[in-house]
Amino acid sequence: MADNRQIIASTNFLSKEGNTLEDGTVKYIYDSNVKSIKGSKFTFTDMAGTQDDDSAWYNSTSINGTVQLKASDSILKFCYIKNLSKTLDLSVSIAGNTQSSWNTETETWNLQENGWNPGFYMVIPAGASLYFRGNGKEKCEKVHVYSSGALVIEYLIAK
C-alpha cells in the first residue's frame, strides 16, 4: 500500500497544414500561424495515499449499457477513461444515475430520478480517451458510462 500518490498527465498538439503534390501525395508542414507545439503538463499530488481498493483504482472492464465505474462516496480527485473499441463510441456522465437508460432513437438519456440534465455528458470516440480533475465536491460514485454495444474500457478513478 502506498503512503503517497501522484498522477502526471500531459496534453500536446501540433498543428500542420498540407498541400497536395502533383503525384497525389500530401506534404505536411507546420502551420505558419501556430509556430510551436501547444499543450501543458499537470502533476496531481493531492491524491489519497490509500485508495478504496488499491488493486482497482486502475482497472479494465467490459461495458454494455449503463455502468457505474466505482461505488465510493469519496471525493473524486482524478478520472481517466480510455475507450478501447475500434468502432463504438462511449458516453460518460459525471452526475449519472444507474436507474437511467439510453434512448437509441434520440441518442439521449431517459432518467427516472435525480433531475440530471441528459445534455451533460461527454462522448469518447472509438480509440480515444479523456481525463479530468474533480471539482472538490463530486464523488467517485457519480462517474457512469454508457455504450450501445459491448466494448472494453480502461480507467483510473482516484480519490
N, C-alpha and C positions, 0 to 999 in steps of 0.2 A: 504494500500500500504506500502511496506517495505522500510526502509531507506537503509538497507544493506542486502546483501545475501551472503551465503556461501554454498558450497557443500562439504560434507565429503564423500569420496569414498575409498574403500579398495579392495584389491585382495589378496587372500591367497590360497595356495595349499599345500597339504601334500602328499608325495609320499609313497605308500605302495607296498609291494611285497607279493605274496601269494603262498601257497603250498596246493596241493590237498591232503586231508587226505584219509585214507582207506575207510571211509564211503561215499566218494564222495564230501564232503563239502570242501570249500576252507577256510583256515585260513590265514588272512592277518596280517602282521606285518610291522612296519615302515621299509622302505628301508634303509639298513645299509649304503648306500653311501650318502643318504640325511638324515641327522640326526635331522632336525628340520623343523618346518613349515616355508615355504618361502612366500614372498609377501611383500606388503607395504601398507601404508595408506597415502592418499593425502587429503589435505584441499585446496579447490579452493576458494580464497577470493576476487578475482578481478571481481566479477560479478556486473553488474549494479543493483542498488537498485530498479529501476523501469524497468520492462521488457516491451516489446511491448504491450503485453496483459497479465496482471498479472494472469488472470484466465486460460490462455492457455499455459504458459511456460512449464507446465506438462500436458500431455494430453494422451488420449487413443483413437485410431481410427481404423477403418476398412481399409484394403489395398487390392486392386485387380488391378494389373497392376503397372504403374509408378506413384508415388505421390511425390510432393514436400511437405515436412513437415512444413515449415514455410516460409512465404513470407515477409522476413525482410532483409533490406540491412545493418543491424548492424553486427559488427564483432562477429563471433562465439567464445564464451569462453569455452563452455562445451556442450557435447551432450551425452545423454544416450538413448539407444533404446533396448527394450526387445520384442522378438518375442513370443507371447502368443500361437501360433499354436502348436498343438501336432504332426503335420505331415509335414507341409510345411516350406521350407527354405525362408529366406528373404534376398535380396541383398540390400546393402547400398552403395551409391556413394556420395562422398564429392564434386565432381565437376559435378554433374548430370545436366541433361537438360530435361525439361518437354516435349521437342519435340523429345525424343528418344523412342525407342521401344525395347523390349526384344525379341531376336530370340530364340525360344524354341528348334529349331533343333541344333544350335551350342552352345546354352547357353551363348551367348554374347549379348552386347548391339548394336543396329543399331542406328547410330547417323545421324542427319540431319545437325548439325552445331556445332560450338564451339571447334572442334578439340579435344574433350575429348577422352582420351585413354580408350577403353572399358575394358582393362585388369586391371584397377584400381578400383576395388570395393571389398567390404567385404561381406562375407556370414554369416548370423546369423542363425544357425540351429534351428529347432523347439525347443522351450522352453529355448533357450539361450539368452544372452544379451551382449551388449558391451557398453563401454563408452570411450570417448576420449576428449582431450582438444584441443581447437583451436590453430592455429599457429600465431594468431595475424593479419592475412591477409584475410583468407577466411571468407565469410559472411554466416549468418544463412540460407539464401535462397539457398545455394549450397547443402544442405542435401536432397537427394532424396532416396526413397526406391522403391523396385520392388518385387512383388510376382506374381507367375504364377496362383494363385488362391486366393480366399477370405481368409483372416486371420486378426487377431486383433493384434495391437502392442500398447505398452505404450512407451512414450518418453518424454524426457525433453531436451529442447534446450534453452540455456541461452546465453544472450549477455553480 
